[in-house]
């Protein structure tokens, strides 16, 4: 199951609408814009983050918890999921 990390510190479980895989539209809705996939060092192929690729330009707030897991600064909402959960 995927988890949406919000900059406010709230984490919530997320499931794809069809119960199997997230669509591009769903990913964009969850992160608030065009998506960027962020790999997690040491967790290759198991889990990835999806974030808004224009987070800096939009001035989105830092996502401290997601950044800690990704070992890099992530801005705005960040969806953590398995690559197998994405269409």
PDB file of N, CA, C and O in Angstrom:
ATOM      1  N   UNK A   1       0.831  -1.172   0.000  1.00  0.00           N
ATOM      2  CA  UNK A   1       0.000   0.000   0.000  1.00  0.00           C
ATOM      3  C   UNK A   1       0.882   1.244   0.000  1.00  0.00           C
ATOM      4  O   UNK A   1       1.920   1.275   0.662  1.00  0.00           O
ATOM      5  N   UNK A   2       0.474   2.252  -0.731  1.00  0.00           N
ATOM      6  CA  UNK A   2       1.211   3.501  -0.847  1.00  0.00           C
ATOM      7  C   UNK A   2       0.901   4.415   0.336  1.00  0.00           C
ATOM      8  O   UNK A   2      -0.125   4.279   1.002  1.00  0.00           O
ATOM      9  N   UNK A   3       1.818   5.349   0.576  1.00  0.00           N
ATOM     10  CA  UNK A   3       1.624   6.343   1.626  1.00  0.00           C
ATOM     11  C   UNK A   3       1.895   7.726   1.054  1.00  0.00           C
ATOM     12  O   UNK A   3       2.907   7.949   0.391  1.00  0.00           O
ATOM     13  N   UNK A   4       0.975   8.654   1.319  1.00  0.00           N
ATOM     14  CA  UNK A   4       1.161  10.039   0.902  1.00  0.00           C
ATOM     15  C   UNK A   4       1.724  10.816   2.090  1.00  0.00           C
ATOM     16  O   UNK A   4       1.080  10.926   3.133  1.00  0.00           O
ATOM     17  N   UNK A   5       2.928  11.351   1.919  1.00  0.00           N
ATOM     18  CA  UNK A   5       3.571  12.178   2.934  1.00  0.00           C
ATOM     19  C   UNK A   5       3.277  13.633   2.588  1.00  0.00           C
ATOM     20  O   UNK A   5       3.608  14.095   1.496  1.00  0.00           O
ATOM     21  N   UNK A   6       2.658  14.349   3.517  1.00  0.00           N
ATOM     22  CA  UNK A   6       2.353  15.764   3.312  1.00  0.00           C
ATOM     23  C   UNK A   6       3.362  16.606   4.082  1.00  0.00           C
ATOM     24  O   UNK A   6       3.841  16.178   5.132  1.00  0.00           O
ATOM     25  N   UNK A   7       3.698  17.804   3.581  1.00  0.00           N
ATOM     26  CA  UNK A   7       4.672  18.655   4.268  1.00  0.00           C
ATOM     27  C   UNK A   7       4.274  18.989   5.709  1.00  0.00           C
ATOM     28  O   UNK A   7       5.139  19.276   6.536  1.00  0.00           O
ATOM     29  N   UNK A   8       2.997  18.955   6.009  1.00  0.00           N
ATOM     30  CA  UNK A   8       2.507  19.269   7.359  1.00  0.00           C
ATOM     31  C   UNK A   8       2.912  18.209   8.380  1.00  0.00           C
ATOM     32  O   UNK A   8       2.762  18.418   9.584  1.00  0.00           O
ATOM     33  N   UNK A   9       3.430  17.059   7.898  1.00  0.00           N
ATOM     34  CA  UNK A   9       3.800  15.970   8.786  1.00  0.00           C
ATOM     35  C   UNK A   9       2.755  14.872   8.846  1.00  0.00           C
ATOM     36  O   UNK A   9       2.962  13.852   9.504  1.00  0.00           O
ATOM     37  N   UNK A  10       1.637  15.069   8.165  1.00  0.00           N
ATOM     38  CA  UNK A  10       0.583  14.054   8.113  1.00  0.00           C
ATOM     39  C   UNK A  10       0.934  13.027   7.039  1.00  0.00           C
ATOM     40  O   UNK A  10       1.283  13.384   5.914  1.00  0.00           O
ATOM     41  N   UNK A  11       0.838  11.761   7.398  1.00  0.00           N
ATOM     42  CA  UNK A  11       1.034  10.659   6.448  1.00  0.00           C
ATOM     43  C   UNK A  11      -0.279   9.911   6.370  1.00  0.00           C
ATOM     44  O   UNK A  11      -0.909   9.631   7.390  1.00  0.00           O
ATOM     45  N   UNK A  12      -0.694   9.585   5.143  1.00  0.00           N
ATOM     46  CA  UNK A  12      -1.947   8.835   5.029  1.00  0.00           C
ATOM     47  C   UNK A  12      -1.817   7.751   3.968  1.00  0.00           C
ATOM     48  O   UNK A  12      -1.192   7.951   2.926  1.00  0.00           O
ATOM     49  N   UNK A  13      -2.422   6.591   4.256  1.00  0.00           N
ATOM     50  CA  UNK A  13      -2.385   5.508   3.274  1.00  0.00           C
ATOM     51  C   UNK A  13      -3.196   5.892   2.042  1.00  0.00           C
ATOM     52  O   UNK A  13      -4.220   6.569   2.141  1.00  0.00           O
ATOM     53  N   UNK A  14      -2.725   5.452   0.891  1.00  0.00           N
ATOM     54  CA  UNK A  14      -3.408   5.729  -0.382  1.00  0.00           C
ATOM     55  C   UNK A  14      -3.530   4.443  -1.183  1.00  0.00           C
ATOM     56  O   UNK A  14      -2.614   3.621  -1.223  1.00  0.00           O
ATOM     57  N   UNK A  15      -4.657   4.295  -1.804  1.00  0.00           N
ATOM     58  CA  UNK A  15      -4.871   3.172  -2.721  1.00  0.00           C
ATOM     59  C   UNK A  15      -5.302   3.712  -4.082  1.00  0.00           C
ATOM     60  O   UNK A  15      -5.999   4.724  -4.161  1.00  0.00           O
ATOM     61  N   UNK A  16      -4.890   3.042  -5.140  1.00  0.00           N
ATOM     62  CA  UNK A  16      -5.346   3.453  -6.474  1.00  0.00           C
ATOM     63  C   UNK A  16      -6.867   3.316  -6.575  1.00  0.00           C
ATOM     64  O   UNK A  16      -7.463   2.442  -5.946  1.00  0.00           O
ATOM     65  N   UNK A  17      -7.472   4.173  -7.356  1.00  0.00           N
ATOM     66  CA  UNK A  17      -8.935   4.130  -7.522  1.00  0.00           C
ATOM     67  C   UNK A  17      -9.414   2.778  -8.025  1.00  0.00           C
ATOM     68  O   UNK A  17     -10.457   2.283  -7.599  1.00  0.00           O
ATOM     69  N   UNK A  18      -8.645   2.179  -8.936  1.00  0.00           N
ATOM     70  CA  UNK A  18      -9.062   0.889  -9.492  1.00  0.00           C
ATOM     71  C   UNK A  18      -8.635  -0.281  -8.611  1.00  0.00           C
ATOM     72  O   UNK A  18      -8.900  -1.436  -8.945  1.00  0.00           O
ATOM     73  N   UNK A  19      -7.976   0.009  -7.489  1.00  0.00           N
ATOM     74  CA  UNK A  19      -7.565  -1.029  -6.553  1.00  0.00           C
ATOM     75  C   UNK A  19      -6.280  -1.748  -6.922  1.00  0.00           C
ATOM     76  O   UNK A  19      -5.824  -2.616  -6.177  1.00  0.00           O
ATOM     77  N   UNK A  20      -5.681  -1.401  -8.069  1.00  0.00           N
ATOM     78  CA  UNK A  20      -4.483  -2.114  -8.522  1.00  0.00           C
ATOM     79  C   UNK A  20      -3.297  -1.193  -8.766  1.00  0.00           C
ATOM     80  O   UNK A  20      -2.242  -1.351  -8.152  1.00  0.00           O
ATOM     81  N   UNK A  21      -3.478  -0.214  -9.681  1.00  0.00           N
ATOM     82  CA  UNK A  21      -2.366   0.644 -10.066  1.00  0.00           C
ATOM     83  C   UNK A  21      -2.810   2.097 -10.177  1.00  0.00           C
ATOM     84  O   UNK A  21      -3.923   2.397 -10.609  1.00  0.00           O
ATOM     85  N   UNK A  22      -1.901   2.998  -9.772  1.00  0.00           N
ATOM     86  CA  UNK A  22      -2.155   4.423  -9.916  1.00  0.00           C
ATOM     87  C   UNK A  22      -1.995   4.821 -11.381  1.00  0.00           C
ATOM     88  O   UNK A  22      -1.068   4.366 -12.051  1.00  0.00           O
ATOM     89  N   UNK A  23      -2.884   5.660 -11.873  1.00  0.00           N
ATOM     90  CA  UNK A  23      -2.751   6.216 -13.215  1.00  0.00           C
ATOM     91  C   UNK A  23      -1.943   7.505 -13.131  1.00  0.00           C
ATOM     92  O   UNK A  23      -1.727   8.038 -12.043  1.00  0.00           O
ATOM     93  N   UNK A  24      -1.502   7.997 -14.264  1.00  0.00           N
ATOM     94  CA  UNK A  24      -0.774   9.257 -14.318  1.00  0.00           C
ATOM     95  C   UNK A  24      -1.624  10.380 -13.731  1.00  0.00           C
ATOM     96  O   UNK A  24      -1.127  11.196 -12.955  1.00  0.00           O
ATOM     97  N   UNK A  25      -2.899  10.423 -14.099  1.00  0.00           N
ATOM     98  CA  UNK A  25      -3.790  11.463 -13.579  1.00  0.00           C
ATOM     99  C   UNK A  25      -3.878  11.419 -12.057  1.00  0.00           C
ATOM    100  O   UNK A  25      -3.859  12.463 -11.404  1.00  0.00           O
ATOM    101  N   UNK A  26      -3.973  10.224 -11.492  1.00  0.00           N
ATOM    102  CA  UNK A  26      -4.032  10.091 -10.032  1.00  0.00           C
ATOM    103  C   UNK A  26      -2.748  10.598  -9.384  1.00  0.00           C
ATOM    104  O   UNK A  26      -2.797  11.324  -8.391  1.00  0.00           O
ATOM    105  N   UNK A  27      -1.597  10.220  -9.943  1.00  0.00           N
ATOM    106  CA  UNK A  27      -0.312  10.655  -9.387  1.00  0.00           C
ATOM    107  C   UNK A  27      -0.210  12.182  -9.421  1.00  0.00           C
ATOM    108  O   UNK A  27       0.211  12.806  -8.448  1.00  0.00           O
ATOM    109  N   UNK A  28      -0.599  12.772 -10.551  1.00  0.00           N
ATOM    110  CA  UNK A  28      -0.536  14.227 -10.673  1.00  0.00           C
ATOM    111  C   UNK A  28      -1.483  14.912  -9.691  1.00  0.00           C
ATOM    112  O   UNK A  28      -1.156  15.965  -9.144  1.00  0.00           O
ATOM    113  N   UNK A  29      -2.625  14.333  -9.472  1.00  0.00           N
ATOM    114  CA  UNK A  29      -3.592  14.882  -8.518  1.00  0.00           C
ATOM    115  C   UNK A  29      -3.030  14.817  -7.089  1.00  0.00           C
ATOM    116  O   UNK A  29      -3.163  15.771  -6.322  1.00  0.00           O
ATOM    117  N   UNK A  30      -2.415  13.708  -6.746  1.00  0.00           N
ATOM    118  CA  UNK A  30      -1.880  13.532  -5.393  1.00  0.00           C
ATOM    119  C   UNK A  30      -0.714  14.475  -5.078  1.00  0.00           C
ATOM    120  O   UNK A  30      -0.606  14.971  -3.957  1.00  0.00           O
ATOM    121  N   UNK A  31       0.157  14.724  -6.060  1.00  0.00           N
ATOM    122  CA  UNK A  31       1.317  15.577  -5.803  1.00  0.00           C
ATOM    123  C   UNK A  31       1.084  17.029  -6.214  1.00  0.00           C
ATOM    124  O   UNK A  31       1.862  17.908  -5.841  1.00  0.00           O
ATOM    125  N   UNK A  32       0.035  17.287  -6.970  1.00  0.00           N
ATOM    126  CA  UNK A  32      -0.307  18.660  -7.323  1.00  0.00           C
ATOM    127  C   UNK A  32       0.351  19.200  -8.565  1.00  0.00           C
ATOM    128  O   UNK A  32       0.476  20.416  -8.708  1.00  0.00           O
ATOM    129  N   UNK A  33       0.781  18.337  -9.477  1.00  0.00           N
ATOM    130  CA  UNK A  33       1.401  18.809 -10.717  1.00  0.00           C
ATOM    131  C   UNK A  33       2.061  17.682 -11.475  1.00  0.00           C
ATOM    132  O   UNK A  33       1.802  16.504 -11.232  1.00  0.00           O
ATOM    133  N   UNK A  34       2.935  18.077 -12.414  1.00  0.00           N
ATOM    134  CA  UNK A  34       3.678  17.082 -13.177  1.00  0.00           C
ATOM    135  C   UNK A  34       4.543  16.267 -12.225  1.00  0.00           C
ATOM    136  O   UNK A  34       5.097  16.801 -11.265  1.00  0.00           O
ATOM    137  N   UNK A  35       4.652  14.976 -12.499  1.00  0.00           N
ATOM    138  CA  UNK A  35       5.340  14.102 -11.556  1.00  0.00           C
ATOM    139  C   UNK A  35       6.819  13.916 -11.886  1.00  0.00           C
ATOM    140  O   UNK A  35       7.245  13.975 -13.039  1.00  0.00           O
ATOM    141  N   UNK A  36       7.570  13.691 -10.826  1.00  0.00           N
ATOM    142  CA  UNK A  36       8.969  13.293 -10.929  1.00  0.00           C
ATOM    143  C   UNK A  36       9.136  12.081 -10.022  1.00  0.00           C
ATOM    144  O   UNK A  36       8.694  12.095  -8.873  1.00  0.00           O
ATOM    145  N   UNK A  37       9.769  11.038 -10.534  1.00  0.00           N
ATOM    146  CA  UNK A  37      10.029   9.848  -9.731  1.00  0.00           C
ATOM    147  C   UNK A  37      11.395   9.997  -9.059  1.00  0.00           C
ATOM    148  O   UNK A  37      12.385  10.343  -9.704  1.00  0.00           O
ATOM    149  N   UNK A  38      11.429   9.731  -7.753  1.00  0.00           N
ATOM    150  CA  UNK A  38      12.653   9.852  -6.971  1.00  0.00           C
ATOM    151  C   UNK A  38      12.985   8.490  -6.372  1.00  0.00           C
ATOM    152  O   UNK A  38      12.216   7.948  -5.577  1.00  0.00           O
ATOM    153  N   UNK A  39      14.126   7.946  -6.754  1.00  0.00           N
ATOM    154  CA  UNK A  39      14.576   6.669  -6.197  1.00  0.00           C
ATOM    155  C   UNK A  39      15.093   6.878  -4.788  1.00  0.00           C
ATOM    156  O   UNK A  39      15.549   7.964  -4.431  1.00  0.00           O
ATOM    157  N   UNK A  40      15.016   5.822  -3.995  1.00  0.00           N
ATOM    158  CA  UNK A  40      15.496   5.868  -2.621  1.00  0.00           C
ATOM    159  C   UNK A  40      16.800   5.079  -2.549  1.00  0.00           C
ATOM    160  O   UNK A  40      16.808   3.879  -2.826  1.00  0.00           O
ATOM    161  N   UNK A  41      17.908   5.737  -2.180  1.00  0.00           N
ATOM    162  CA  UNK A  41      19.185   5.025  -2.089  1.00  0.00           C
ATOM    163  C   UNK A  41      19.083   3.824  -1.142  1.00  0.00           C
ATOM    164  O   UNK A  41      18.531   3.930  -0.047  1.00  0.00           O
ATOM    165  N   UNK A  42      19.614   2.699  -1.573  1.00  0.00           N
ATOM    166  CA  UNK A  42      19.600   1.499  -0.754  1.00  0.00           C
ATOM    167  C   UNK A  42      18.300   0.722  -0.823  1.00  0.00           C
ATOM    168  O   UNK A  42      18.176  -0.340  -0.212  1.00  0.00           O
ATOM    169  N   UNK A  43      17.329   1.240  -1.562  1.00  0.00           N
ATOM    170  CA  UNK A  43      16.020   0.593  -1.670  1.00  0.00           C
ATOM    171  C   UNK A  43      15.665   0.433  -3.150  1.00  0.00           C
ATOM    172  O   UNK A  43      14.497   0.524  -3.531  1.00  0.00           O
ATOM    173  N   UNK A  44      16.662   0.201  -3.958  1.00  0.00           N
ATOM    174  CA  UNK A  44      16.521   0.176  -5.412  1.00  0.00           C
ATOM    175  C   UNK A  44      15.456  -0.820  -5.863  1.00  0.00           C
ATOM    176  O   UNK A  44      15.521  -2.013  -5.567  1.00  0.00           O
ATOM    177  N   UNK A  45      14.481  -0.291  -6.586  1.00  0.00           N
ATOM    178  CA  UNK A  45      13.452  -1.133  -7.181  1.00  0.00           C
ATOM    179  C   UNK A  45      12.309  -1.529  -6.279  1.00  0.00           C
ATOM    180  O   UNK A  45      11.299  -2.041  -6.764  1.00  0.00           O
ATOM    181  N   UNK A  46      12.431  -1.309  -4.975  1.00  0.00           N
ATOM    182  CA  UNK A  46      11.359  -1.724  -4.065  1.00  0.00           C
ATOM    183  C   UNK A  46      10.333  -0.624  -3.842  1.00  0.00           C
ATOM    184  O   UNK A  46       9.128  -0.870  -3.897  1.00  0.00           O
ATOM    185  N   UNK A  47      10.817   0.602  -3.588  1.00  0.00           N
ATOM    186  CA  UNK A  47       9.931   1.734  -3.353  1.00  0.00           C
ATOM    187  C   UNK A  47      10.505   2.976  -4.009  1.00  0.00           C
ATOM    188  O   UNK A  47      11.722   3.121  -4.129  1.00  0.00           O
ATOM    189  N   UNK A  48       9.623   3.871  -4.433  1.00  0.00           N
ATOM    190  CA  UNK A  48      10.018   5.149  -5.012  1.00  0.00           C
ATOM    191  C   UNK A  48       9.055   6.224  -4.506  1.00  0.00           C
ATOM    192  O   UNK A  48       7.941   5.933  -4.068  1.00  0.00           O
ATOM    193  N   UNK A  49       9.512   7.460  -4.578  1.00  0.00           N
ATOM    194  CA  UNK A  49       8.645   8.597  -4.299  1.00  0.00           C
ATOM    195  C   UNK A  49       8.215   9.218  -5.617  1.00  0.00           C
ATOM    196  O   UNK A  49       8.966   9.213  -6.592  1.00  0.00           O
ATOM    197  N   UNK A  50       7.008   9.750  -5.639  1.00  0.00           N
ATOM    198  CA  UNK A  50       6.557  10.606  -6.725  1.00  0.00           C
ATOM    199  C   UNK A  50       6.272  11.964  -6.118  1.00  0.00           C
ATOM    200  O   UNK A  50       5.543  12.076  -5.132  1.00  0.00           O
ATOM    201  N   UNK A  51       6.856  13.003  -6.717  1.00  0.00           N
ATOM    202  CA  UNK A  51       6.701  14.367  -6.232  1.00  0.00           C
ATOM    203  C   UNK A  51       6.393  15.289  -7.411  1.00  0.00           C
ATOM    204  O   UNK A  51       6.470  14.874  -8.568  1.00  0.00           O
ATOM    205  N   UNK A  52       6.042  16.544  -7.111  1.00  0.00           N
ATOM    206  CA  UNK A  52       5.806  17.560  -8.141  1.00  0.00           C
ATOM    207  C   UNK A  52       7.159  18.019  -8.666  1.00  0.00           C
ATOM    208  O   UNK A  52       7.974  18.544  -7.907  1.00  0.00           O
ATOM    209  N   UNK A  53       7.404  17.826  -9.960  1.00  0.00           N
ATOM    210  CA  UNK A  53       8.713  18.186 -10.513  1.00  0.00           C
ATOM    211  C   UNK A  53       8.962  19.695 -10.509  1.00  0.00           C
ATOM    212  O   UNK A  53      10.105  20.129 -10.649  1.00  0.00           O
ATOM    213  N   UNK A  54       7.920  20.490 -10.353  1.00  0.00           N
ATOM    214  CA  UNK A  54       8.061  21.945 -10.325  1.00  0.00           C
ATOM    215  C   UNK A  54       7.968  22.499  -8.905  1.00  0.00           C
ATOM    216  O   UNK A  54       7.636  23.669  -8.713  1.00  0.00           O
ATOM    217  N   UNK A  55       8.257  21.667  -7.923  1.00  0.00           N
ATOM    218  CA  UNK A  55       8.127  22.072  -6.523  1.00  0.00           C
ATOM    219  C   UNK A  55       8.917  23.318  -6.162  1.00  0.00           C
ATOM    220  O   UNK A  55       8.420  24.174  -5.431  1.00  0.00           O
ATOM    221  N   UNK A  56      10.138  23.431  -6.664  1.00  0.00           N
ATOM    222  CA  UNK A  56      10.964  24.610  -6.365  1.00  0.00           C
ATOM    223  C   UNK A  56      10.359  25.864  -6.998  1.00  0.00           C
ATOM    224  O   UNK A  56      10.233  26.899  -6.345  1.00  0.00           O
ATOM    225  N   UNK A  57       9.992  25.761  -8.254  1.00  0.00           N
ATOM    226  CA  UNK A  57       9.422  26.899  -8.969  1.00  0.00           C
ATOM    227  C   UNK A  57       8.140  27.385  -8.298  1.00  0.00           C
ATOM    228  O   UNK A  57       7.884  28.587  -8.224  1.00  0.00           O
ATOM    229  N   UNK A  58       7.343  26.445  -7.814  1.00  0.00           N
ATOM    230  CA  UNK A  58       6.072  26.778  -7.164  1.00  0.00           C
ATOM    231  C   UNK A  58       6.256  27.230  -5.718  1.00  0.00           C
ATOM    232  O   UNK A  58       5.306  27.704  -5.093  1.00  0.00           O
ATOM    233  N   UNK A  59       7.461  27.090  -5.185  1.00  0.00           N
ATOM    234  CA  UNK A  59       7.725  27.485  -3.805  1.00  0.00           C
ATOM    235  C   UNK A  59       7.052  26.571  -2.786  1.00  0.00           C
ATOM    236  O   UNK A  59       6.629  27.023  -1.721  1.00  0.00           O
ATOM    237  N   UNK A  60       6.955  25.271  -3.121  1.00  0.00           N
ATOM    238  CA  UNK A  60       6.316  24.322  -2.209  1.00  0.00           C
ATOM    239  C   UNK A  60       7.160  24.149  -0.946  1.00  0.00           C
ATOM    240  O   UNK A  60       8.386  24.254  -0.998  1.00  0.00           O
ATOM    241  N   UNK A  61       6.509  23.885   0.182  1.00  0.00           N
ATOM    242  CA  UNK A  61       7.251  23.725   1.438  1.00  0.00           C
ATOM    243  C   UNK A  61       8.027  22.417   1.472  1.00  0.00           C
ATOM    244  O   UNK A  61       7.651  21.451   0.808  1.00  0.00           O
ATOM    245  N   UNK A  62       9.104  22.383   2.242  1.00  0.00           N
ATOM    246  CA  UNK A  62       9.876  21.149   2.387  1.00  0.00           C
ATOM    247  C   UNK A  62       9.042  20.051   3.039  1.00  0.00           C
ATOM    248  O   UNK A  62       8.206  20.311   3.905  1.00  0.00           O
ATOM    249  N   UNK A  63       9.286  18.842   2.611  1.00  0.00           N
ATOM    250  CA  UNK A  63       8.635  17.676   3.197  1.00  0.00           C
ATOM    251  C   UNK A  63       9.714  16.945   3.995  1.00  0.00           C
ATOM    252  O   UNK A  63      10.454  16.123   3.456  1.00  0.00           O
ATOM    253  N   UNK A  64       9.787  17.259   5.278  1.00  0.00           N
ATOM    254  CA  UNK A  64      10.886  16.793   6.120  1.00  0.00           C
ATOM    255  C   UNK A  64      10.931  15.270   6.217  1.00  0.00           C
ATOM    256  O   UNK A  64      11.995  14.675   6.048  1.00  0.00           O
ATOM    257  N   UNK A  65       9.809  14.642   6.482  1.00  0.00           N
ATOM    258  CA  UNK A  65       9.807  13.178   6.659  1.00  0.00           C
ATOM    259  C   UNK A  65      10.184  12.463   5.369  1.00  0.00           C
ATOM    260  O   UNK A  65      11.000  11.541   5.388  1.00  0.00           O
ATOM    261  N   UNK A  66       9.600  12.878   4.247  1.00  0.00           N
ATOM    262  CA  UNK A  66       9.914  12.241   2.965  1.00  0.00           C
ATOM    263  C   UNK A  66      11.371  12.501   2.581  1.00  0.00           C
ATOM    264  O   UNK A  66      12.043  11.612   2.058  1.00  0.00           O
ATOM    265  N   UNK A  67      11.856  13.703   2.837  1.00  0.00           N
ATOM    266  CA  UNK A  67      13.258  14.038   2.528  1.00  0.00           C
ATOM    267  C   UNK A  67      14.214  13.147   3.310  1.00  0.00           C
ATOM    268  O   UNK A  67      15.236  12.704   2.787  1.00  0.00           O
ATOM    269  N   UNK A  68      13.873  12.892   4.558  1.00  0.00           N
ATOM    270  CA  UNK A  68      14.711  12.032   5.395  1.00  0.00           C
ATOM    271  C   UNK A  68      14.813  10.621   4.791  1.00  0.00           C
ATOM    272  O   UNK A  68      15.893  10.031   4.771  1.00  0.00           O
ATOM    273  N   UNK A  69      13.699  10.089   4.305  1.00  0.00           N
ATOM    274  CA  UNK A  69      13.692   8.749   3.698  1.00  0.00           C
ATOM    275  C   UNK A  69      14.422   8.711   2.357  1.00  0.00           C
ATOM    276  O   UNK A  69      15.062   7.716   2.018  1.00  0.00           O
ATOM    277  N   UNK A  70      14.321   9.811   1.595  1.00  0.00           N
ATOM    278  CA  UNK A  70      14.910   9.858   0.253  1.00  0.00           C
ATOM    279  C   UNK A  70      16.371  10.325   0.253  1.00  0.00           C
ATOM    280  O   UNK A  70      17.045  10.248  -0.774  1.00  0.00           O
ATOM    281  N   UNK A  71      16.859  10.807   1.401  1.00  0.00           N
ATOM    282  CA  UNK A  71      18.218  11.334   1.502  1.00  0.00           C
ATOM    283  C   UNK A  71      18.460  12.505   0.555  1.00  0.00           C
ATOM    284  O   UNK A  71      19.576  12.716   0.079  1.00  0.00           O
ATOM    285  N   UNK A  72      17.392  13.266   0.289  1.00  0.00           N
ATOM    286  CA  UNK A  72      17.508  14.503  -0.494  1.00  0.00           C
ATOM    287  C   UNK A  72      16.279  15.343  -0.225  1.00  0.00           C
ATOM    288  O   UNK A  72      15.265  14.828   0.244  1.00  0.00           O
ATOM    289  N   UNK A  73      16.356  16.617  -0.514  1.00  0.00           N
ATOM    290  CA  UNK A  73      15.251  17.521  -0.246  1.00  0.00           C
ATOM    291  C   UNK A  73      14.086  17.259  -1.199  1.00  0.00           C
ATOM    292  O   UNK A  73      14.240  17.317  -2.419  1.00  0.00           O
ATOM    293  N   UNK A  74      12.922  16.970  -0.623  1.00  0.00           N
ATOM    294  CA  UNK A  74      11.690  16.824  -1.400  1.00  0.00           C
ATOM    295  C   UNK A  74      10.739  17.928  -0.965  1.00  0.00           C
ATOM    296  O   UNK A  74      10.670  18.269   0.216  1.00  0.00           O
ATOM    297  N   UNK A  75      10.010  18.482  -1.920  1.00  0.00           N
ATOM    298  CA  UNK A  75       9.099  19.586  -1.646  1.00  0.00           C
ATOM    299  C   UNK A  75       7.664  19.184  -1.953  1.00  0.00           C
ATOM    300  O   UNK A  75       7.402  18.463  -2.917  1.00  0.00           O
ATOM    301  N   UNK A  76       6.743  19.654  -1.129  1.00  0.00           N
ATOM    302  CA  UNK A  76       5.325  19.368  -1.353  1.00  0.00           C
ATOM    303  C   UNK A  76       4.966  17.941  -0.986  1.00  0.00           C
ATOM    304  O   UNK A  76       5.701  17.257  -0.274  1.00  0.00           O
ATOM    305  N   UNK A  77       3.812  17.505  -1.492  1.00  0.00           N
ATOM    306  CA  UNK A  77       3.352  16.131  -1.245  1.00  0.00           C
ATOM    307  C   UNK A  77       4.298  15.139  -1.912  1.00  0.00           C
ATOM    308  O   UNK A  77       4.842  15.401  -2.985  1.00  0.00           O
ATOM    309  N   UNK A  78       4.484  13.996  -1.257  1.00  0.00           N
ATOM    310  CA  UNK A  78       5.342  12.936  -1.796  1.00  0.00           C
ATOM    311  C   UNK A  78       4.645  11.601  -1.592  1.00  0.00           C
ATOM    312  O   UNK A  78       4.337  11.218  -0.463  1.00  0.00           O
ATOM    313  N   UNK A  79       4.399  10.899  -2.681  1.00  0.00           N
ATOM    314  CA  UNK A  79       3.752   9.583  -2.616  1.00  0.00           C
ATOM    315  C   UNK A  79       4.824   8.497  -2.650  1.00  0.00           C
ATOM    316  O   UNK A  79       5.607   8.408  -3.596  1.00  0.00           O
ATOM    317  N   UNK A  80       4.846   7.682  -1.613  1.00  0.00           N
ATOM    318  CA  UNK A  80       5.779   6.560  -1.528  1.00  0.00           C
ATOM    319  C   UNK A  80       5.031   5.296  -1.921  1.00  0.00           C
ATOM    320  O   UNK A  80       4.006   4.965  -1.325  1.00  0.00           O
ATOM    321  N   UNK A  81       5.545   4.585  -2.928  1.00  0.00           N
ATOM    322  CA  UNK A  81       4.889   3.359  -3.366  1.00  0.00           C
ATOM    323  C   UNK A  81       5.878   2.449  -4.080  1.00  0.00           C
ATOM    324  O   UNK A  81       7.023   2.823  -4.336  1.00  0.00           O
ATOM    325  N   UNK A  82       5.418   1.269  -4.388  1.00  0.00           N
ATOM    326  CA  UNK A  82       6.199   0.329  -5.179  1.00  0.00           C
ATOM    327  C   UNK A  82       6.041   0.701  -6.650  1.00  0.00           C
ATOM    328  O   UNK A  82       4.959   1.127  -7.055  1.00  0.00           O
ATOM    329  N   UNK A  83       7.083   0.553  -7.459  1.00  0.00           N
ATOM    330  CA  UNK A  83       6.933   0.804  -8.892  1.00  0.00           C
ATOM    331  C   UNK A  83       5.846  -0.085  -9.522  1.00  0.00           C
ATOM    332  O   UNK A  83       5.283   0.264 -10.560  1.00  0.00           O
ATOM    333  N   UNK A  84       5.556  -1.220  -8.898  1.00  0.00           N
ATOM    334  CA  UNK A  84       4.527  -2.131  -9.404  1.00  0.00           C
ATOM    335  C   UNK A  84       3.112  -1.574  -9.214  1.00  0.00           C
ATOM    336  O   UNK A  84       2.156  -2.078  -9.804  1.00  0.00           O
ATOM    337  N   UNK A  85       2.985  -0.521  -8.380  1.00  0.00           N
ATOM    338  CA  UNK A  85       1.671   0.080  -8.132  1.00  0.00           C
ATOM    339  C   UNK A  85       1.348   1.204  -9.113  1.00  0.00           C
ATOM    340  O   UNK A  85       0.329   1.882  -8.974  1.00  0.00           O
ATOM    341  N   UNK A  86       2.216   1.400 -10.105  1.00  0.00           N
ATOM    342  CA  UNK A  86       2.042   2.500 -11.054  1.00  0.00           C
ATOM    343  C   UNK A  86       1.829   1.958 -12.443  1.00  0.00           C
ATOM    344  O   UNK A  86       2.545   1.063 -12.892  1.00  0.00           O
ATOM    345  N   UNK A  87       0.838   2.504 -13.123  1.00  0.00           N
ATOM    346  CA  UNK A  87       0.510   2.076 -14.482  1.00  0.00           C
ATOM    347  C   UNK A  87       1.421   2.714 -15.495  1.00  0.00           C
ATOM    348  O   UNK A  87       1.284   2.463 -16.692  1.00  0.00           O
TER     349      UNK A  87
END
